[in-house]
């Protein structure tokens, strides 16, 4: 198994006349591979949210479902950091599809279990979702590894904004696929195992497309291929594999700016999942939408995020000259307004527009945190840095705040209490970003 994960070996260089053509072809190929592969992870990540209204009708309460749902984020937050460290020493071509196939198998099992209302069921849900969250942590870090090896620093703002919409494509397709699965199989378990079938196919495609590093394909490092787009002179030391200790204590734990954006990430994720994970239940119980209509609202949230993310990346690169802080502040202030409208809307149309607006705005800051994490460390530590910010985002922001915390608040203080917390999280994010020196990340 360890040999399977080892980075792809360096092979003999290709003839110089073939380098440019091969580089262009493979850069597009690996980009498509990590885009399609990571979108596939979202087909088998948040299926439980779609099933929650049916589970509540069976007798489960919101607080219990919130605890079960938190398992994905708890495990994912920890795994994204731990497996991020592993991915820095691994072959991304193998790492990405293996985690996706494992997640698909786990979701299939989840859908086949005949659940009954009991404490044992909640515990079993938590355990299954925890394991799924752990293998989900095998997705983002190796994609980050691919990005920093195949694309230069000055390309990453736009390239990452485009790649980041894989979140939205996968998340948007999950809801209709889940509803379609319920329709064709006739049981709510179809929300789990039909998307899982599609995810396995995507894993195979990702394996066929992704390549680990340019050197494993006979090509020079990106710093030599595009020296004009690099921020520092190339050195062979940049290709040196770092030990886990060097990565953690030399480039991550002592990086003050990384800590600031990690805490900001926690509150951004709180807003993201505080809205998204509870949307099916909120839209049904408060806005009186059926499952079909609420799934399309979920779809609008994700699709709108595509355009918002690309605009965010363009603004940070072209208008603010690489300064990520100002764009994050602007976006989070607008998120606050959109959340307020979503909370107080009186019509289905306004609710859907507000939901789409939140999606349009929230994914930009999510993306900018990821770009910043990659840029703040050497490329051999990229997976770990991304995992570190993800640890805060998913463990604290998603699991503790959005799942456990919001489940408790909604159950005991109603929907209004939860929305007050979401608005507060937007404000805290803005304050944290103001502490970034010149807002330049």
N, C-alpha and C positions, 0 to 999 in steps of 0.2 A: 504493500500500500504506500509506504513512504517513497519507494522508487517511482511509483506512479505519479506522485505529486511533484517530483523534482523538476526544477526549471528545465525547459528544453535546452539541449546542449548547443553551443556555438558550432556552426559548420563553416567550411571553407568559403571565403568571400566569392561572390559572383563576379564575372568579368565586368569591368567598369561600364562598358557600353550597355549592359543590361540593368544596371542599378536603378536608373531613373524610372524606366518603364515598370520594373517589378515593384519598386517602392510605391508608386502611384496606385498600382493595381491592388497591392496588399493592404495599403492604408484604407482604401475604400472597403475592402473585404473584411478586415478585422473590425472596422467601425460598424459595419452592418451586423457582424457577428455579436459584438457586445450589446448592440442596440436590441436586436431581436432576442438574444439570450436573456437580457435583463428584463425586457418586457414580459417574457415568459414567467419570470419569478412572481410577477404581480397577479398572474392568473391563479396562483395557488397560495396566496398570502392572506387575503382578507375575506375569504369566502364565508367565514363564520359570521361576519357582520350581516350578510345577506340572509343567513339562516336565523338570526336572533329573533325577529318578529314571530316566526313559527315556533321557536323554542319557548318564547314567553307565553304564547297561547297554550302551550302544553303545560304551563305551570311554573316555569323558571322565572325568578324575578330579576330585575335589572342589575341589582348589586352582584348577584351570583354570576350573571352573564358577563358583567364587567370584569370580575376576577378571572373568569376563564379566558376572556379576550385578552387580558393583560399578559398572559403567558407568551403570546407571540412576540410582543414588544420587549418583555423582560429578556427572553432568550435571544432575540435578534440583537438587542443592544449589546449584550455581553459577547455574543458570537461575532458580531461585526468587528469588534475590537480584537478578540482572540483569533478568529479565523483570518482577520486582516493581517495579523502578524504572520500567520502560517502562509497566507497567500503571497507575502513578500518573498518567500522561499519556494514558491510552487509554480507549476506550469498552468497558466490561466486557461489554456485550451481544454485541459482536463477538469480543472477546478470548477469552472462555470457550469458545464452541463451535468456534472456529477451531483452538485448540490440541487439543481433543478429537478432531476429525476427523483432524488430522494424526497424532495418536497411533494412531488406529484403522488408518489406512493403513499405518503403519510396522509394527504388529503383524501385519497381514495378510501383508505381505512376509516377515516373520520366519517365519511358519508355512508359507509356500510353498517355502522353501529346503530342498533335500535335504541335510542336514548329514552330513559325514563326519569322522571323527576326524583332526584335524591342527591344527597351530599356526595355519594360515591360517583355519580355521573359528573358532577361539577369537577371533582378531583381528576377524573379520567379525562375530561375535556381539557383541563389545565395541562395535564401531562402530555397529551397528544399535541396540543397547540404549542407547548414549550419545545418539543422536539422539532416541530415544523419551523418554529422561529429560529432554532439553532442552525438548521441546514440552510435557511433563508440567508443567514449571515455569510454564506459562501458566494453571494452574488455580486454585491457592490465592490468589495476590495479588489478582486482580480480584474474587474473592469477598469478600476482606477489604475492598476498596474499596467494594463494594456495601453491606456490613454497616455500615461507619462512616458512610455517607451516608444510609442509610435507618433506622438504629436508634441511639438515644441511648446514652451511656456506661453509664447505670444499667440498661439493658436487656440489655447485651451478655453478661453472665455466663451467664444462662439461655439467651438466644437463640443464643449461640455454642456452648453445650453441646449444644443440639438440632441446630444445623447441623453440628456436628463429627461427628455419628454418620453423616453421609454417607460418611465413611471406612469405617465398619463395614458399612454397607449395600452399598456397592460392592465392598468387599473380600470380604464374605461371599458375594455373588452370583457373583463371579468364579470361585471354585473349582467350584461346581456347573455353571455355564455352560461352563467349560473341559472338564469331564468329559463333559458332554452333547455338546459340540462334537466331542470325540474319538469318542464313540459314533456320532453321526450321520454323520460324515465318514469314520470308519474309520481315521484316522491321527492321530498325536499332534499334528500341526499344527493340528487343530481347536481345540486349547486356546488358540490365538492368534486365528484369524480368525473363529470364531463369536462370542466376546465383542466383537470389533471391529465386527461387523455391528450388534450391539445398541447399541454406543457411538455409532455414527453417528446412529441414530434418536434417542438421548438428546440429542445435540448440537443437532438440529433443535428439539426440545422446549425446550431451554434458551434458544435464540435467541428463540423465541416468547414466553417468559415474562420474561426478564431485562430490566430497564431500568437505565440508567447512574446517573443522579442524580435526585432529586426535581425539581430545577429544569429538567431536560430534559423533564419531564412537566407543566410548568406549576404545580408545587407549591413551597411554601417549603422552606428547609433544615430538617432535623430539629430543629435547635436552636430554631427559631421555632415549629415545630409542637408540640414537647413540651418547652418551656423548664423545666418543673418536674423533668424527669429528666436535666437536663444539669448538669455539675459546675462550669461556668463561664459567665459571661455571653456571649451571642452577639455576635460582631463580624463585619462584612463581610470583614475580613482573613482569616477562617477559610476563605473561599471562594477565596482567591487561590491560583492554581497556583504551586507552588514549583519552582524550578529543581533539577536533579539535584544541583548543588553545595550548595544550601541544605538539601536533604533529607539528604544524606550527612554533611556536616560541621556542620550546624546542629542536627540532631535524632537522628542515628543513631550515628556514630562517637564522639561525645563523651558518649554516654549510658552511664554506668557500670552502671546496673541492667540495661540491655539486654544488655551484655556478659556479666553473670553468668548471666542466664537463657538466653543463647545457649549458653554452655558446659554448663549443666545440660541443655539440650535435646539436646546431643550424646550424653550418656550415657543419656538417656531413649530416644532413637531407637536406640541400640545395643541396649538390652534389647528394644525393640519388634521390630526387624527381626532381631536375633540369634536370637530365638525363632521369629518368623513365617516368615522366608525359608528357614530350614533345617528347618522342621517336616515338610514332606512326606518328605524324605530321612531325618530322624531317626526319625519315626514308623514308617517302613517298615523301616529297618535295625535299630533298637534295640527298638522296641515291637512290631514284626512286624505292622503294619497294612497292608492293601492300599490301593490308591489311592482307592477309593471311601470306605473308612472314614476315611482320613487327611484327605480333602477335607472330610468332615463335622466333623472335629475343628478344621480350619481355619475352617470355617463358624461353629462354636461360639465360637471365639476372637473373631471379629468381632461376632457378635450380642450376646455378653455385654458387649462394649465399649459398646454402646448404652446399657444401663442404668447401667453404671459412670460413663460420661461425664455423663449427666444428673444423677446423684446428686452427682458431684463439683462440677458447676456450682452446684447448689442449696446444697451445704454451704459453698462459698466465698462465695456471696452472702448467704445467710440466717443461717448459723451463725457464720461467721468474718467477716462484715460486709465483704466485699470483700478480705480477706487471703488471697492465693492460696498463700503459702508453707506454712502449716501443713497445708493439705489435700494439697499435693504431697508433703510429708514423710511423712504418714500413708500415703498411697497407695503410695509407693515402698518403704516398709518392708514393707507387705503383699505387694507384687510380689516382693520378695526371698523371702518365705516360699513363695509360689506357685511360683516358679521352682525352688526347692529340692525341693518335692514333685513337680513335673513331671519333674525330673531323676531322682529316686530312686523313682518310683512303680513298683509291681510288677504292676498290673492295668490293663487298658484303660479301665475305668470311672474309676479314680483319675486316670489320665493325661488323659482328656477333661475331667474336672472341673477339674484343675489348669490345663489349657490355657485353659478358659473363664474361670477365675479371673484368669489373667494378662491376658487380653483385657479383662475387666471393669475391671481396675485400671490398666492402662498408658495407656489413651486419655484418662483424666482429666487427668493431668499434661501430656500432649501438647496437649490443648485449653487448659489454663490458661496455658501458655507463649504460645500464639497470642493469647489474650485480652489478656494483659499487654502483648505487643508492640504491639497496636493502641491500647491505652490510654496508652502511654508517649510517643506522638508525635502531632502534628497529623494530622487525617484525610487531608490531602493527601499524607502520607508513610506512610500505613498499609501499602501494598503493599511498600514498601522495608523497613520495620521487620519485617514478617512474613517477608520474604525473607531478611533478615539472620539471624534465629534459625533459619530453615529451612536456610540455608547450613551452619551448624554441625551441625544435626540430620542432614541427609542426606549431606553431604560427609564430615564427620568421624565422626559416629555410625553412619550406615548403611553408607556405602561403605568407609571405611577400617577401622572396627572390625567391623561386623556381616558384611560381605561378604568383603573381602580378608583381614582379620585372622582371622575365624572359619574361613574356608576353609582357611587355613594351619594354624591350631591344630587343627582337626578332622582334617586330613590327617596331621599329624606328632605330635600329642599326644593324639588321641582326643577323644571327646565330653566326657569329664570335664573336660579342660582348658578347653574352651569354656564350660562351665557355671560354672566357678570365676570366669571373667572376667565373666560376666553378673551373678553375685552381687556382685562387686566394683563393677561399674558402678552398681548400685542404691545401694550405700553411698556412693559418691562423689557421686551426685546429692543425697542427703540432706545431706551436708556442705556442698555448694555452696548449697543453699537456706537453710542456717542463716546464711550470710553476708548474706542479704537483710535489711536493717534492719527489724526488727520483723516480718519475713516478710510485709511489706505490699508487693505489687507493683502 
